[in-house]
Amino acid sequence: MRLCRKGGITPPLQDEAMTNIPADIKHEIEKLVKDLSYHCYRYYVLDSPVISDSEYDRQYRHLKELEEKYDYVLPDSPTQRVGAPPLDKLEKVQHTEPMLSLDNAFSHDEVREFDARVRRFLKSDEDVEYTVEPKYDGLAMELTYKNGILYKASTRGDGYVGEDVTVNIKTIKAVPLKIEDVDIPEEIDIRGEVYMDIREFEALNREREREGEPAFANPRNAAAGSIRQLDSSITAKRKLHLACYGIGAVRGIKFQSQWEFTKWLEKARFPLPVLMKLVKGMDSVINVIKEIEEKRKDFSFEADGAVIKVNDFGLQKALGIKTREPRWATAYKFPAHQGTTRINEIIASVGRTGTITPVAFLEPVRIGGVTVSRSTLHNWDEIERKDIRIGDTVVVERAGDVIPHVVAVMMEHRTGKEKQFTPPDECPVCGSAVERDEGGVAFRCIGLNCPAQVQQRIGHYASRAAMDIEGLGEKNVERLYSRGLVKHFVDIYKLKKNELLELPRYAEKSAQNLIDAIEKSKQTTLARFLYSLGIVHVGEYAAKLLARNFKDLEDLYHVKAERIIEIKQMGEKITGSVSHFFNDPGNLHTLKTLTSMGLNISNPDYETGSSEKRPFEGMTFVVTGTMPKSRKEVEELIESMGGHAAGSVSKSTNYLVLGEDPGSKLQKAQSLGIKTISYDELMIMIKGEDRLF
Ligand code: IVH
C-alpha cells in the first residue's frame, strides 16, 4: 500500500508569477509531480504499477522536501491529497446541470419495455445503440475540472444543490487531480459514484464495533459517511473508490456519444465502471445484463443493478427528461438477495463497552453466492417489533446490506414451540448485572472486569487506528489474556520475550517482532492515545477534537465538563463521558502508570488557535507604517490569533496598528473614529500581559 500521508496543513498554493525559484528546481518539481501522478494512476486505476512502493515513497519524499524548501506547490501535486485542516461545515454547491435519478426496471421484460418506449419516442424501428454497465451502490458525485485541474467536487444532494467535498475527494488516489493525455476542455463536470469495497467496509465495521461506535448498515452508508467528513484525514483512511459514468455541463469540447466520452475518460486516466459495453439492440443488452449479474458475486463492491443508456448524445437530447429522470436511461435492479432459514439459537454478545447485542445463529443458507449462518438482530426493540423467536423460520436478506438481516418471521411456519428471547438479567460472560441504557434501547453489562469487555478493550487499544501494535489482533489478545499475561492494556508493556516464547505459536522471530512493535508504538500522538483508551463515545474524530484543544494528557486530568462543552461540536454525551473518565482516580492511576512506562505522547494536533485561545476571532486589523517586523509577519501573527488582517481601513476595522510614517491610513482611521494601537500594544494584546479589550 502506498503512503497515504495524514493530517498536515496544506501550504497555500503558489502563484507561479510570484515565485522566484531556480528554473531547474521548478522543472524538477514539475517532473516529479507528473511522474508521481502517472505512477498513482498505474497503481490505483490500472492496478499495474511499474515502480516499487519504496521508489514511489522516495520520490514522494523528495518532492515534499523541494516543495517545502522552495514554497512551490502545484495544484495537482500528490502532496495535495493528504487532507486539509478540518472544516466547520460543508459548503453548498449548486450543480450547473441538475443531477438526475434513474427510472427502474425490475425484470428483463421491463427493460424491453424501456427500449420500446425509446423507439416509439424516436419513431424508429431500428435497433438502438446502448451502453450497459453495473450500477454501483455508492454516492453520486460531480467533479468539476477547470482547464484540466480538479477545481471542485460535490455530492449529488437533492440533485440541484450538493455539498462541497473537494478536500475529501482529493484523498481518493484514483481521482486525477489533473486531466492528462487528452484535449483539455475549459470546464467539464464529470460524474461518478464514490463507493467502498465490501472487504474494506467489513473491516471498518469490525473496527467500529471494537471501539463501541455504531456499525454502518451497508457499504453505501459507509461511503457516504466517509466522503461527508469534516475532517479529511479521516476520509483519507477510508479507502474509497470512484467509478466515472457521466457528464454534466461542459465547455470547450464536444462529444457525440456516451461511448466516445467514456473513451476520453479512459484516456484521461479516470477510473471507469467494470464490464462496460457498447451494444446494439435489446437481445445484446439483456446478454450484458446477464453477464453482469453472473459476475456480480466476484465484484469487490456492491452493485445493485445495471444501467442502460442510449449511446448517442443527439438521441439523448431528443428523448429529454421526464420530471427528474431521463427518458434515455434506465436502471435494471437485481432481485434482492433473500433466503429463508431457521433461527437455531439467539445469543447475547457482549461488546467492548459492555453493550449487549442479540445475534441469531441460523441454519446455514446460501444467499447470493455467500453462506449466511449469523445475523445481527440489532437490539431487543427490533426483536419485539418483528416478534422474532428461537426456532422461527425467517426471511433473511442481503440486499444492499452486506451484513445479513432478518426481514420478517414466516408466521405460517410457527408451531408454538418457538421460544422468546428476553434480555439477560446478568452478563452471559461474567455474570455481572445488566442495565438498560438511559432512555436507550441498549442493554449493558456493568462488570468492569468482564473478560469479554476486557479482551476487546485490549484489542481496541492495540488496533491500527489506535496504538497500532502489529501482531496484537483478536486471536493473540485472547491467547495472552487466557494465559494471564495481559489482563489490562497496561500489561502489554510488561511482556517479556521469554514469556512469549513459552507460548505455543511464538517463535524467536514472531516474539521479537511483537516486542519491537510494542516498543515502536510507544511513540504516539495524543489523538491516537485518547482514542485507544476506549472512552465511551470517543471515536477517532472526538479524540482528534480533544487533542486539538488540550495541550497534553496532563491538561485533561481532572478536567471540568464546562471546559469540554465549550469545544465546538462536542455534545453533552461525550462531554459527560470524558470528564467522568478523567476524574476517576482509578483511570488517572492507569494513565500515570502508562506514561511511566515510557510512552512518549506528542500532540501535533494541538491548535494554539483553538476557540478560547483565538483572542482576535472576529476582529479586523489594518497594519501600516514601519515597525520592528515586516508588515507580512505582523499580519500573519494577527491571523494566527484568529484575527483578520485587511489591506485598507473601513468601518469594519477594529484596530489600526501604527508603525512609523503611517501615511493616509491614519487619517482615514481617525475620520472613522477607529482605535489606533502601537506595535508594542499589539504584542501586549497577544501575550495577554495586560487587558486592553
Ligand atoms: S448514470 C441520469 N450510471 O444511480 C442519471 N448512475 O438511480 C445518470 N449510479 O444518482 C446516472 N451507478 O448515483 C449512472 N453506472 C451508473 C451508475 C449510476 C450508480 C447511481 C447514481 C445515480 C443513481 C440513479
Residues whose N, C-alpha, C, O or C-beta is under 5 A from the ligand:
A	BS01	IVH	L100 S101 L102 E133 P134 K135 Y136 L139 A140 E193 Y245 G246 V307 P326
